[in-house]
Amino acid sequence: MRKLVIAISMLTFAGSAAFADPILDRQALMKERGKIVGGLAKVAKGEDPFDAAAVLTQLQALQANAEKLDVDALFPAGSDAGDTTAGPKIWEDMAGFKATEDKYLADVKAATAAAPADVDALKGQINTLGGDCGTCHQTYRVKKG
């Protein structure tokens, strides 16, 4: 029993340490997201060749990234100050922000489930995901000056 209590305590500590600095953690998550979407966009634009298996792998990585975004842990009260482009509207409209992220996650899951068979199908999916990103950036992000 004692080992179980210790193991649970360690997991709890590890979970709380996972988001030690919410600003840095969310920036890292968004940079990863941007890199994955950027790779998919290159394929959709014809800059990189279409490979169905590689596209599916990227979509799965994008879904894993989206599933890691815990709004409550990464956007706690007080994390609007400092080196961040997260806009104040996030904290003014947390329900709307969460709904926007939920829509993005649902669209990523749909894109992964319906893995594109060709570049035209990928273009449609990228347009949807790009629209989700744009909505969030326009509404909840401060433009870098």
N, C-alpha and C positions, 0 to 999 in steps of 0.2 A: 504494500500500500504506500509506503514511504517513497519508493521509486516512482510510482505513478504520480504522486503529488509533486515530486521534484521535476519530473518530465513535463507535467502540465505547467508548472511555474516557468520552466525554461522556454517553453513554447509561447507562453504569454509575454515574457520579456522579449523574445525574438520578434514577435508580432508587433509589439509597441516600438521596438527599435527600428523596424522596417521603414517607418516614416519619421525618422529623427528630425529632419529639417524639411518641412512640407514644401517650401519654395524650391529647394534644390531637387527634391524628389519629383515634384510635378514637372519641373523643367526637364529633367532627364527623361521622364516618361513621354513628354510631348516631343522632345528631340528624336526619340526612338520612333514615335508615331510618324513624324515628318519624314524621317529617312525611309521608312517602309512605304508610305504613300508616294514619296518621290520616286522610288524604284518602280512602283506600279504605274505611275504616270508616264515614266520613260517608255515603258512597254506600250501603253495606250497610245502614245504619240508616235510610235514607230521608231523611236531612238534605240530601243533594245528589242531583240526578237521576241516574239510571243512563244512561250513554252508553258503549256497548260499546267504541268507539274510544278514548275517554279512559281507560277502565279498563285496556285493553290497554297503553296508553302508560305508565300508572302501574305496572302489573305489570312491564313491561320495565325501567323505572327501578329498581324494587325488585330485580329480578334483577341489574342492573348494579351496584347497591349491594352486594348479597350477594357478588357475584363479586370485589369489591374488598377484602373482608375477608381479609387474609392474617394468620392467627393468629400465626405465628412473628414477623412484622414488627411487628404491633400489640400483642402481648402478650409482649415479651421479658422475660427474668428481670430483676428490679429495677424493672419498671414497675408494681409493685403499691403503691408508696408515692407519696404526693402527693395531688393533687386528683383522685381517682378513686373510682368506686364498684365497680370491678372487685374481686371478692372473692378471697381467698387460695385458695379451692378451684380456681380456674383453674389455678394453678401446681402445686397438689397433685394435680390430676387433668386434666392437659393432654390426654390421649387422650380422656377423656370430654367435655371442652369442645370439642375439635375435632369429635368425633362429633355433638354437639348442633348445632354450626354447619353441619356437612355435611348433616344432616337438614333444617335450615332451608333451605339452598340448594337441595336436591333438591325440597322442597315449593314453593319459589318458582318454580323451573324448571317444575314440573308445572302450577302455576297459570297461568303465562305460556303454556305450550304448549296448555293447554285453556282459552283465554280465555273467561271466562264470557259466556254469551249473555243472561243476565238477572240481576236482583238476587239471586234465590234461590241461583243457582250461586255468585255472588260471596260471599254469606254463608257458604256452606260452606268456601270457600277461606280467607276471613278467619278463620273459626274454627280452621282447621288452622294457619295462620300465627300467629295469636294464641296458640295453644297452644304452638307452638315458642318464641315470644318469652317466654311465661310460664315455661316450663320453664327456660330459660336464666337469666332474671332471678331466679327463686326459688333456683336452685342456685348460680349463679356471680356474683351481684351482691350488694353490700352495700346494705342499705336506707339511704336518706338519713334522717338523724335530725333 
